[in-house]
Amino acid sequence: MGLIVTACGGGQTAPGDTSLPRELATSTDFMFATPVGASGGDNAPSSSGTTIVDQVTGLWVTILSPQENSTVNTAQITLVGQAAPGTVITFNDEIVVVDQTGEFSVMLSLTEGPNLIEIVASDMEGNEITGEWIATYDPEQ
């Protein structure tokens, strides 16, 4: 399954434009980052942060902070984000169930250097998306 994970909040997509690039418009097996200008709510990811979205099922996860590819000087970080209420998300070995507000937070331990966080999210219908998110731990920064 194809996957694009991207930082949103910039770019050239018009607000409210959910169309796929022409060469991908016929694909039914494709995940795509949220368009700029998307609003909140149960079925719409935030327009800022790093988002993974399955355009077919509508399942999505947004990491709002810290920003992807951040370098931190602590061995633990708290990922804060949004997803549809009831979404179950695994960040490496940490499992989170998104609350009724659509928000979540999870504390993750980092090892020195780059840390790849594997994200697996699923909904009540059995749909699943996967993605990766990176943070670097540099104790001397």
NUNULO-722045 format. One line per 5 residues: their letters; for each residue x, y, z of N, C-alpha, C, CB. Coordinates in steps of 0.1 Angstrom, whole numbers, plus 2048, in hexadecimal, padded with zeros to 3 digits. Glycine has a CB too. Example, Ala and Ser with C-alpha at 12.3 -4.5 7.8 and 13.67 -1.06 7.14 Angstrom:
2
AS) 884/7C7/84E/87B/7D3/84E/884/7DF/84E/871/7D3/85A; 880/7EA/847/889/7F5/847/881/800/84F/88D/7FA/839
//
This chain:
141
MGLIV) 809/7F4/800/800/800/800/809/80C/800/7F6/800/80C; 806/816/7F8/80E/822/7F7/80C/82B/803/80C/82A/7EA; 816/833/807/814/83B/813/81C/848/811/818/834/820; 816/853/814/81D/860/814/81A/865/822/819/869/809; 825/869/829/824/870/836/82A/87D/834/82B/868/842
TACGG) 823/888/838/829/895/835/825/89F/840/823/89A/828; 82D/8A9/841/82A/8B4/84A/820/8BE/842/836/8BC/84F; 815/8C1/848/80B/8C9/842/80C/8D7/847/7FD/8C4/844; 804/8E0/842/804/8EE/846/80A/8F7/83C/80B/8EF/853; 80F/8F2/831/815/8FA/826/812/8F2/819/824/8FC/828
GQTAP) 816/8F7/80F/814/8F0/802/80B/8F8/7F9/80E/8E3/805; 807/8F1/7EE/7FF/8F8/7E4/7F1/8F3/7E2/807/8F7/7D7; 7ED/8EA/7EB/7DF/8E5/7EA/7D5/8F0/7EE/7DD/8D8/7F1; 7CB/8F2/7E7/7C1/8FC/7EB/7B9/8F7/7F7/7B8/900/7DF; 7B4/900/800/7AC/8FC/80B/7A0/8F4/806/7A8/908/813
GDTSL) 79E/8E9/80D/792/8E0/80A/794/8D7/7FE/787/8E9/807; 7A0/8D8/7F7/7A3/8CF/7EB/7A7/8C2/7F0/7AD/8D6/7E2; 79F/8B7/7EE/7A3/8AA/7F2/7A7/8A1/7E7/797/8A4/7FA; 7A9/8A7/7DB/7AC/89F/7CF/7BA/89A/7D0/7AA/8A7/7C3; 7BC/88E/7CA/7C9/889/7C9/7D0/88E/7BC/7C9/879/7C8
PRELA) 7DE/88D/7BC/7E5/891/7AF/7DF/888/7A4/7F4/88F/7B1; 7DF/88E/798/7D9/887/78C/7DE/879/78B/7DC/88F/780; 7EB/876/78C/7F0/869/78A/7EC/85F/794/7FF/86A/789; 7E7/864/7A0/7E3/85B/7AA/7D4/85A/7AC/7E9/85E/7B7; 7CC/862/7A5/7BE/864/7A7/7B6/857/7A5/7B9/86E/79D
TSTDF) 7BB/84D/79D/7B4/841/79B/7B8/836/7A5/7B6/83C/78D; 7C2/838/7AD/7C6/82E/7B7/7BC/82D/7C2/7D4/832/7BC; 7B9/820/7C6/7B1/81E/7D2/7B9/819/7DD/7A6/814/7CE; 7C6/817/7DB/7CF/812/7E5/7DA/81C/7E9/7D5/804/7E0; 7D6/827/7EE/7DF/832/7F0/7DC/83A/7FC/7DF/83B/7E3
MFATP) 7E7/83E/803/7E5/847/80F/7EB/854/80B/7EC/841/81C; 7E5/85F/810/7E8/86C/80C/7E8/876/817/7DF/871/800; 7F1/87F/817/7F1/889/822/7E5/892/821/7FE/891/822; 7E0/897/82C/7D5/8A0/82C/7D7/8AD/824/7D1/8A4/83B; 7CD/8B2/81E/7CE/8BE/816/7CF/8CA/820/7C2/8C0/80D
VGASG) 7D6/8D4/81C/7D6/8E1/823/7C8/8E7/824/7E0/8EB/81D; 7C5/8EC/830/7B8/8F2/831/7AD/8E8/837/7B3/8F7/824; 7B1/8DC/839/7A7/8D3/83F/7A3/8D8/84D/7AC/8C4/83F; 797/8D6/851/793/8DA/85E/792/8CF/868/786/8E2/85D; 790/8D2/874/790/8C7/87F/783/8C0/87E/791/8CD/88C
GDNAP) 780/8B7/887/774/8AF/888/778/8A0/887/76B/8B3/87C; 76E/898/889/770/889/889/776/884/87D/763/882/88C; 773/889/871/777/884/865/781/88C/85D/76B/881/85C; 787/896/864/790/89F/85C/79D/8A1/865/78A/8AC/859; 7A9/89E/85F/7B5/8A1/867/7B8/8B0/867/7C0/89A/860
SSSGT) 7C1/8B3/871/7C5/8C1/872/7CD/8C5/866/7CD/8C3/87F; 7CE/8D2/864/7D6/8D7/858/7E4/8DA/85C/7D0/8E4/853; 7E8/8D7/869/7F6/8D8/86D/7FB/8CB/873/7F8/8E4/876; 808/8C9/873/80E/8BD/878/811/8B3/86D/804/8B7/882; 814/8A7/871/817/89C/868/80B/893/868/824/895/86C
TIVDQ) 806/890/85C/7F9/889/85B/7FB/87D/851/7EE/892/856; 7F5/872/855/7F3/866/84C/7E4/864/84A/7FA/859/852; 7E0/863/83E/7D2/861/83B/7D0/856/831/7CC/86F/836; 7C6/84E/833/7C2/845/828/7B6/84B/821/7BF/836/82E; 7B8/84F/815/7AD/856/80E/7A1/84D/80B/7B3/85B/800
VTGLW) 7A3/840/80B/798/837/808/78F/835/814/79E/829/804; 795/833/820/78D/830/82C/78B/83D/834/794/826/834; 794/847/833/793/853/83A/79A/852/848/784/856/83D; 7A0/847/84B/7A8/846/857/7B4/84F/857/7AC/837/85A; 7B6/856/862/7C1/860/862/7C7/862/870/7BC/86E/85D
VTILS) 7D4/866/871/7DB/869/87D/7E3/875/87A/7E3/85D/882; 7E3/87F/883/7EB/88B/882/7F4/88C/88F/7E3/898/880; 801/88E/88D/80A/891/898/80C/8A0/898/818/889/897; 807/8A7/8A2/808/8B6/8A3/815/8BA/8A9/7FD/8BB/8AB; 81A/8B3/8B3/827/8B7/8B9/82E/8AB/8C0/825/8C3/8C3
PQENS) 83B/8AB/8C0/844/8B4/8B9/843/8B2/8AA/852/8B3/8BF; 84A/8BB/8A3/84A/8BA/895/853/8AE/891/84F/8C7/88E; 84F/8A8/886/857/89C/881/865/8A1/87D/851/896/874; 86F/898/87F/87D/89B/87D/883/8A5/887/87F/8A0/86F; 87C/8A7/892/881/8B0/89D/88D/8A9/8A4/876/8B3/8A7
TVNTA) 896/8B1/8A9/8A1/8AD/8B1/89E/8B2/8BF/8AF/8B1/8AC; 89E/8A8/8C9/89B/8AC/8D7/8A7/8A8/8E0/88E/8A5/8DC; 8A7/8AE/8EC/8B2/8AB/8F5/8AE/8A3/901/8B9/8B8/8F9; 8A2/89D/900/89D/895/90B/89A/887/905/890/89B/911; 89B/87D/90E/89A/86F/90A/88B/86B/909/8A1/866/914
QITLV) 882/874/90C/874/871/90B/86D/87D/904/86D/86E/918; 863/879/8FB/85B/884/8F5/84C/880/8F7/85F/886/8E6; 844/88A/8F6/836/888/8F6/830/88C/8E9/82E/890/902; 82B/881/8E1/825/884/8D5/816/888/8D7/825/878/8CB; 812/893/8D2/804/898/8D3/7FE/899/8C5/804/8A6/8DA
GQAAP) 7F2/894/8C4/7EC/894/8B7/7DD/892/8B7/7F1/888/8AF; 7D7/890/8AB/7C9/88F/8A9/7C6/883/8A0/7C3/89C/8A3; 7BB/87D/8A2/7B5/872/899/7A6/871/89D/7BD/864/89B; 79F/86A/895/791/868/898/78F/861/8A5/78A/860/88C; 785/865/8AD/783/85F/8BA/782/850/8B9/777/865/8C1
GTVIT) 788/848/8C2/787/83A/8C2/792/833/8BA/77A/836/8BD; 79A/83B/8B2/7A5/835/8AA/7AF/82F/8B4/7AC/840/8A1; 7B4/823/8B1/7BF/81D/8B9/7CC/81F/8B2/7BB/80E/8BC; 7D6/825/8B8/7E2/828/8B2/7EE/821/8BA/7E5/837/8B0; 7F7/81B/8B3/803/815/8B9/80F/81D/8B4/805/806/8B6
FNDEI) 817/822/8BE/823/829/8BB/82E/820/8C0/824/838/8C1; 835/819/8B7/83E/80E/8BB/837/805/8C4/84B/814/8C2; 839/805/8D1/833/7FB/8DA/828/802/8E3/83D/7F5/8E3; 826/80F/8E1/81C/816/8EA/80F/817/8E3/821/824/8ED; 804/813/8E9/7F7/813/8E4/7EF/81E/8E9/7F0/805/8E6
VVVDQ) 7E8/825/8E1/7DF/831/8E5/7D2/82F/8DE/7E6/83E/8E0; 7C7/832/8E6/7BA/832/8E1/7B6/841/8E1/7AF/82A/8E9; 7B2/847/8D5/7AF/855/8D4/7A2/858/8DC/7AE/859/8C5; 7A2/862/8E4/796/866/8EC/78B/86C/8E4/79A/86F/8F7; 780/86F/8EA/774/875/8E3/777/882/8DD/769/875/8ED
TGEFS) 781/88A/8E2/784/897/8DC/78C/895/8CF/78C/89F/8E6; 791/889/8CC/799/887/8C0/7A8/88A/8C3/794/88F/8B5; 7AC/88B/8CF/7BA/88F/8D3/7C0/883/8DA/7BA/89C/8DB; 7CE/883/8D9/7D5/879/8E0/7E3/87E/8E3/7D6/86C/8D8; 7E9/878/8ED/7F7/87B/8F0/7FD/86E/8F5/7F9/886/8FB
VMLSL) 80A/86C/8F2/811/860/8F6/820/863/8F9/810/855/8EB; 825/85F/904/833/861/907/83B/855/901/835/862/916; 846/859/8FA/84F/84F/8F4/85D/851/8F9/84E/850/8E5; 864/846/8FB/872/847/8FE/87A/846/8F2/876/83B/908; 885/84E/8F2/88E/84E/8E6/89C/849/8EA/88F/85D/8E1
TEGPN) 8A3/844/8E0/8B1/841/8E1/8B9/84B/8DA/8B4/832/8DB; 8C5/84D/8DE/8CE/857/8D8/8CF/855/8C9/8DC/857/8DF; 8CD/860/8C2/8CD/860/8B3/8BF/860/8AD/8D5/853/8AE; 8BE/85D/8A0/8B1/85D/89A/8A8/851/89F/8B2/85C/88B; 89B/854/8A1/892/84A/8A6/886/84A/89C/88D/84E/8B4
LIEIV) 884/83E/897/879/83B/88E/86D/836/896/87D/831/883; 862/83E/895/856/83A/89C/84C/834/892/84F/846/8A4; 849/828/894/83F/821/88B/831/824/890/842/812/889; 828/828/887/81B/82C/88B/811/822/884/817/83A/887; 808/81B/88B/7FE/813/886/7F1/817/88C/801/803/889
ASDME) 7E7/81B/884/7DA/820/889/7CF/817/883/7D8/82F/886; 7C5/814/88B/7BA/80D/886/7AD/812/88C/7BB/7FE/88A; 7A2/810/885/795/815/889/78C/809/88C/78F/81E/87F; 780/80C/890/776/801/894/772/7F9/888/76A/808/89A; 773/7FE/87C/770/7F6/870/77B/7EC/86C/76C/7FF/865
GNEIT) 786/7ED/872/791/7E4/86F/79B/7EA/865/78C/7D8/86A; 799/7F7/861/7A2/7FD/858/7AF/800/85F/79C/80A/852; 7BA/800/858/7C7/802/85E/7D0/80B/855/7CE/7F5/862; 7D8/814/85B/7E2/81B/854/7EF/81A/85C/7DE/82A/852; 7FA/81C/855/807/81B/85B/80F/827/856/80E/80E/858
GEWIA) 819/82B/85E/822/836/85A/82E/836/863/81A/844/85A; 837/83F/861/843/841/869/845/84F/86C/84F/83B/861; 84B/852/878/84D/860/87C/85B/85F/883/842/865/886; 863/869/881/871/869/886/874/875/88F/87B/86A/87A; 87B/872/89A/880/87C/8A3/88E/878/8A6/877/87E/8B0
TYDPE) 897/882/8A9/8A5/87F/8AC/8A8/884/8BB/8AF/886/8A2; 8AE/87B/8C2/8B2/87F/8D0/8C0/882/8D0/8AE/873/8DA; 8C4/88E/8D4/8D1/893/8D5/8D3/899/8E3/8D5/89D/8C9; 8D8/892/8EC/8D9/897/8FA/8E2/8A4/8FC/8DE/88D/904; 8EA/8A6/8F2/8F3/8B2/8F3/8ED/8BE/8EC/900/8AE/8ED
Q) 8E2/8BD/8E6/8DC/8C9/8DF/8D7/8D3/8E9/8D0/8C5/8D6
//
